[in-house]
Amino acid sequence: MVFVIIIGFMLLSMLVGMALKNRFNAYTKIPLRSGLSGREIAEKMLRDSGINDVQVTCVQGKLTDHYNPANKTVNLSPEVYEGRSVSAAAVAAHEVGHAVQHATAYPFLQFRSALVPLVAFSQQIIQFVFIASIFGAFVFKGFGDTALLIVIIAQGAITLFSLITLPVEFDATRRGLVWLNGTGLTYGEEHTKATKALGLAAMTYVIAALSSLTLLLYYVMLFMGRRD
């Protein structure tokens, strides 16, 4: 039953991802009345927010936009960096929203950043344990239970990261949309489309969090079953 739910989340994630790409592609064709590019919008939002130590850069790829708190850079994909569309404005403002979070010491962003090394380590541990348990279960008595407990702890860290990501992403979207609306850079139908695009993007994080939580509960139930 749990595997069916996990597969369902995977399929739902694929569908949302496809819908997100289609919507962004459609909104890329809708020009902004202001005529500003994603780079110009990002730089203006940074200035308006009193942030002078963050650089806006262009990175290769599609939907690769992100904020890097380590070197304080807002990294925009080419179609967002150079684009002068509703989708470019929405994405640029969202990513600057993360920069504003960083500048104002938003606690959830700080917590998520602190978890990054632990999550990377946990992912490696899970892969190692799954491989090692294939051989170790035949050598060490009870290794299977120990391995499963390690996986639960590691998956718990990954799930916590997924859950903490939700308020970070939703808050960045809120900050970006409020600024766009307040400056009038997206108005009327433009703002409605920007809101829909970022709302759909946020759904990918919700699905990922639910999927991770379901997998954690499955491991816990499996472990408890072994203890009975």
C-alpha positions as CSV (number, residue, x, y, z in Angstrom):
1,M,0.0,0.0,0.0
2,V,2.8,2.4,0.9
3,F,4.6,1.7,-2.3
4,V,1.4,2.5,-4.2
5,I,1.3,5.8,-2.5
6,I,5.0,6.5,-3.2
7,I,4.5,5.6,-6.9
8,G,1.4,7.9,-6.9
9,F,3.5,10.8,-5.5
10,M,6.2,10.1,-8.2
11,L,3.6,10.2,-11.0
12,L,2.0,13.3,-9.5
13,S,5.4,15.0,-9.3
14,M,6.0,14.2,-13.0
15,L,2.6,15.6,-14.0
16,V,3.1,18.8,-11.9
17,G,6.6,19.1,-13.4
18,M,5.2,18.8,-16.9
19,A,2.5,21.3,-16.2
20,L,5.0,23.7,-14.6
21,K,7.2,23.6,-17.7
22,N,4.2,24.1,-20.0
23,R,3.0,27.1,-18.0
24,F,6.4,28.7,-17.8
25,N,6.8,28.2,-21.6
26,A,3.5,29.8,-22.2
27,Y,4.2,32.7,-19.8
28,T,7.6,33.2,-21.4
29,K,5.7,34.4,-24.5
30,I,3.8,37.1,-22.6
31,P,5.9,40.3,-22.5
32,L,6.0,42.6,-19.6
33,R,4.6,46.1,-20.1
34,S,7.6,47.5,-18.2
35,G,10.0,45.8,-20.7
36,L,12.5,45.0,-17.9
37,S,14.5,41.8,-18.1
38,G,14.8,39.2,-15.3
39,R,18.2,40.5,-14.4
40,E,17.0,44.1,-14.2
41,I,14.0,43.1,-12.1
42,A,16.3,41.1,-9.7
43,E,18.7,44.0,-9.4
44,K,15.9,46.5,-8.8
45,M,14.3,44.3,-6.1
46,L,17.7,44.0,-4.4
47,R,18.2,47.8,-4.4
48,D,14.7,48.4,-3.2
49,S,15.3,45.9,-0.3
50,G,18.5,47.7,0.6
51,I,20.8,44.8,-0.4
52,N,24.0,45.8,-2.0
53,D,26.3,42.8,-1.5
54,V,24.4,40.3,-3.7
55,Q,25.3,39.7,-7.4
56,V,22.9,38.6,-10.1
57,T,24.5,36.1,-12.5
58,C,23.5,33.9,-15.4
59,V,23.8,30.0,-15.1
60,Q,23.2,27.5,-17.9
61,G,20.2,25.2,-18.0
62,K,16.4,25.5,-17.9
63,L,14.6,26.1,-14.6
64,T,18.0,26.1,-12.9
65,D,17.4,29.4,-11.1
66,H,18.5,29.5,-7.5
67,Y,19.9,31.7,-4.7
68,N,23.3,30.7,-3.3
69,P,23.7,32.0,0.3
70,A,27.3,30.8,0.4
71,N,28.6,33.4,-2.2
72,K,25.5,35.6,-2.1
73,T,24.5,35.3,-5.8
74,V,21.1,35.2,-7.4
75,N,21.6,32.7,-10.3
76,L,19.2,33.0,-13.2
77,S,18.8,30.7,-16.2
78,P,19.4,32.4,-19.6
79,E,15.7,32.7,-20.4
80,V,15.0,34.3,-17.1
81,Y,18.2,36.4,-17.0
82,E,17.6,37.9,-20.4
83,G,13.8,37.4,-20.7
84,R,11.3,40.2,-20.5
85,S,8.3,38.1,-19.8
86,V,5.8,37.3,-16.9
87,S,7.7,34.1,-16.1
88,A,11.0,35.8,-16.0
89,A,9.7,38.5,-13.7
90,A,8.1,35.9,-11.4
91,V,11.2,33.7,-11.1
92,A,13.6,36.6,-10.7
93,A,11.5,38.1,-7.9
94,H,11.2,34.7,-6.2
95,E,14.9,34.1,-6.1
96,V,15.6,37.6,-4.8
97,G,13.0,36.7,-2.1
98,H,15.6,34.2,-0.9
99,A,18.3,36.8,-0.9
100,V,16.0,39.0,1.3
101,Q,15.4,36.1,3.6
102,H,19.2,35.7,3.9
103,A,19.7,39.4,4.6
104,T,17.0,39.5,7.3
105,A,18.2,36.2,8.9
106,Y,15.0,34.4,8.1
107,P,15.2,31.5,10.6
108,F,13.8,28.7,8.4
109,L,16.4,29.6,5.7
110,Q,19.2,29.5,8.3
111,F,17.9,26.1,9.5
112,R,17.7,24.7,6.0
113,S,21.2,25.9,5.1
114,A,22.6,24.3,8.3
115,L,20.9,21.0,7.3
116,V,22.5,20.8,3.8
117,P,25.7,19.0,4.8
118,L,23.7,16.6,7.0
119,V,21.3,15.8,4.1
120,A,24.1,15.2,1.7
121,F,25.7,12.8,4.2
122,S,22.4,11.1,4.9
123,Q,21.8,10.4,1.2
124,Q,25.3,8.8,1.0
125,I,24.6,6.7,4.1
126,I,21.3,5.4,2.7
127,Q,23.0,4.3,-0.5
128,F,25.9,2.7,1.4
129,V,23.6,0.9,3.9
130,F,21.4,-0.6,1.1
131,I,24.5,-2.0,-0.6
132,A,26.2,-3.1,2.6
133,S,23.0,-4.8,3.9
134,I,22.9,-7.1,1.0
135,F,26.2,-8.6,2.0
136,G,26.2,-7.8,5.8
137,A,22.9,-9.5,6.4
138,F,24.5,-12.8,5.6
139,V,27.5,-12.2,7.9
140,F,26.3,-10.3,10.9
141,K,23.3,-11.5,12.9
142,G,20.8,-8.7,13.3
143,F,22.5,-6.4,10.8
144,G,19.2,-6.0,9.0
145,D,17.6,-4.3,12.0
146,T,20.6,-2.1,12.5
147,A,20.8,-1.1,8.9
148,L,17.1,-0.2,8.9
149,L,17.5,1.9,12.0
150,I,20.3,3.8,10.3
151,V,18.2,4.3,7.2
152,I,15.3,5.7,9.4
153,I,17.6,8.2,11.0
154,A,19.1,9.3,7.7
155,Q,15.6,9.5,6.0
156,G,14.4,11.5,9.0
157,A,17.1,14.1,8.3
158,I,16.1,14.2,4.6
159,T,12.4,14.5,5.5
160,L,13.1,17.3,7.9
161,F,14.9,19.2,5.2
162,S,12.0,18.7,2.8
163,L,9.5,20.0,5.4
164,I,11.7,23.0,6.3
165,T,12.0,23.8,2.6
166,L,8.2,24.5,2.4
167,P,8.0,27.7,4.5
168,V,11.3,28.9,2.9
169,E,9.8,28.5,-0.7
170,F,6.4,29.8,0.1
171,D,7.8,32.9,2.0
172,A,10.2,33.7,-0.9
173,T,7.2,33.5,-3.3
174,R,5.2,35.8,-1.0
175,R,8.0,38.3,-0.8
176,G,8.5,38.4,-4.6
177,L,4.8,38.7,-5.4
178,V,4.2,41.5,-2.8
179,W,7.2,43.4,-4.2
180,L,6.1,42.9,-7.9
181,N,2.6,44.1,-7.0
182,G,3.7,47.0,-4.9
183,T,6.0,48.3,-7.7
184,G,3.4,47.7,-10.4
185,L,5.9,45.7,-12.4
186,T,3.2,43.0,-12.7
187,Y,-0.3,44.3,-12.9
188,G,-3.7,42.8,-13.4
189,E,-3.5,39.7,-15.6
190,E,0.3,39.8,-15.5
191,H,0.3,39.5,-11.7
192,T,-2.4,36.7,-11.8
193,K,-0.3,34.7,-14.2
194,A,2.9,35.3,-12.1
195,T,1.0,34.1,-9.0
196,K,-0.2,30.9,-10.8
197,A,3.2,30.1,-12.1
198,L,4.9,30.4,-8.7
199,G,2.0,28.6,-7.0
200,L,2.5,25.6,-9.3
201,A,6.2,25.6,-8.7
202,A,5.6,25.5,-4.9
203,M,3.5,22.4,-5.4
204,T,6.6,20.4,-6.5
205,Y,8.1,21.0,-3.0
206,V,4.8,19.9,-1.3
207,I,4.8,16.7,-3.3
208,A,8.5,16.0,-2.5
209,A,7.9,16.6,1.2
210,L,4.9,14.3,1.3
211,S,6.7,11.6,-0.6
212,S,9.7,11.8,1.7
213,L,7.4,11.7,4.8
214,T,5.6,8.6,3.4
215,L,8.9,6.8,2.8
216,L,10.0,7.6,6.3
217,L,6.8,6.2,7.8
218,Y,7.2,3.1,5.7
219,Y,10.7,2.5,7.1
220,V,9.4,3.1,10.7
221,M,6.5,0.7,10.2
222,L,8.9,-1.9,8.7
223,F,11.2,-1.6,11.7
224,M,8.3,-1.8,14.2
225,G,7.1,-4.9,12.5
226,R,10.5,-6.5,12.8
227,R,10.5,-5.8,16.6
228,D,7.2,-7.5,17.2
